[in-house]
Amino acid sequence: MNFSLTDNQIMIRDSVRDFAEKELLPHYKHWDRSGDWLTKDYMQKIVDMGLLRLRLPEKFGGQGYSFVDCGIVCEEIGRADHQIRYIVSNAIHIGEMAHAMHPDLQDEWIPRIANGEMMSLAFTEPRGGADAGNIVTKAVRDGDDWVLNGEKTSITFTGVSKVVFVSARTGGPGPRGLSFFLVPTDTPGLKMVNFERMGQKLDRGGSFFFDNVRIPARNMIGKENEGFIWAMTIIGYNRNFVPLACIGAAQKSLEETTEYLKQRKIMGKSATQWQGVAQELAICATQLESARMLCYKALSLKDMDMRHDAESSMAKWWGVKVANDTLATCMRLNGHYGWAKDLPHEQRLRDCLGMESADGPREVHLGIIARDIVGKQFAPF
């Protein structure tokens, strides 16, 4: 069992960290305060860095990154701008879908996503939440088309995405009756509404409304009524990208806070020379490392094509919790100024708090872990 990074992974970590801190971190506050969308030049830097081609098919410039490699990228991006991770992971998702897409869809959409156009994932519904098998948005076959009706909510990049990956019911009740579709957001009958949230301003979360939205039959991803497999595949590995981005943000705040406390004098000594302060830093560092290892273990299992349900659920709920606890501690250790918007800690906490519910809340993940422990017959669900 080897816990060290390979030489190539160290190179990935260092190059992405350097890029993120030079090109992304200086703009982190601006997107939150202004409400602006990313400029063309800014997005081009992300494209040129290759961050949107990590797992695309080779013919579209894919780089053949493993899931562990992708996790390293997500963590390093999270150190600078937690929300840019969404853009990176969405490009990973379309790479995973590529082999199940119609060739014309591949040629149309994969290059566009790889060159910086936004894609949304529309799984969640107002009454569906984490119950991905209880989708009520409906798709009905009409000749050579499918017609979609329903509502999706808590969707990223509302208003700026060019295409949305939608789950809809094409068969009977339960998870076996779902299919997935790629729907261009300029299709007649599709409307979007943005939320006003305390954090995650850049990802522009909101709702999508489908009113007799007609798309060609070729826009179905994979086979009819087998869409639940797609949902679980994407959510399965993404449950590690989410906490890793939060861990990256918390690690950066912990490093910044540590440097501040070294210089902060209390009764003639550096704040870190007071045992209570030093132990707070030690607790945060230990918890972040334990959460980080859970994430990379789950992604390693994914790379080996092994089951990782429980491990990913452990990583998701614990990783996000530990990151948020660390960010709150950093704010407190900075004193009253820690709550000031001059420092990045409060923004990082606002952005990461929303991740408590992303890809399933704590209660869902504890249920998945319990099922792995006691067996399905004795599990809560």
C-alpha angles and dihedrals in degrees: 000000000000119000097178125100120247119245089257092051091050088053090050091049095048097044094047092045091051092048094045095049094045101039108022109030096060090059098042095099094043097062090049096048100038103039088222122148121236114285120239092248092050092050091047090060089056090048093047090050087061094238093137096052101056097119105009119130112277093248089062094050098270116174100210097237118176119232089255088053089051090050090055089053092049092050093049093046088050090059089064108026119358093199097056084069088073090061092049096047093046089057088050090052095054088049089056091049095047099094090054095049126098108258091243090054090050092052092046103044112023095065090046093053091044089054095053109275114140127247126193128208112218110192104122123084130189092256098023103064111151092351096096091173093060096068115148100181102114134214119195124191114238112178108294092350142069120223117209128202128174146066133278124191142190089036121161125234094020108179096016104056119101097203136021129210104220133192114211138168113256098158141023129322124299132033095310092068098062131105133179131229140185109229122186107228092229091063111124113260096031115115131176134204125191127221124227104228137176091236143006090060095159097056090057097214117204148123133296120209121200115200110176091322107184121205134167117267090243088069091076112107111225123331129340115269093010096094096109088071089059092050094051093044094053096039090046097064095028089063085075098044090055097058093038091060089049091047089052091053092047093046090054091050091047091053092047092047092048091054091048092050092050088060097038111098122212116180091339097311133094111263089242089063089067108090097222092055095044092050091053089057091047093051092050093047092049094048093047091051093049091050092046091053091051090055095049093045090055092047090048089054089050090052088053090050091243128139113273104167098122094037092052091048090050090049094047102051097033096042095052093043093050091047092051092045089052093049091050090049091050090052090051094047089054089060121222089332088064088076093052119109089229087080123060097228098090092048092049090051092049091050095046097044089072089059090071086082101031114113090002131332126256093270093058093049094048087053091052091049091047091051089055090051102045102024129250093279092062099032127110090243 
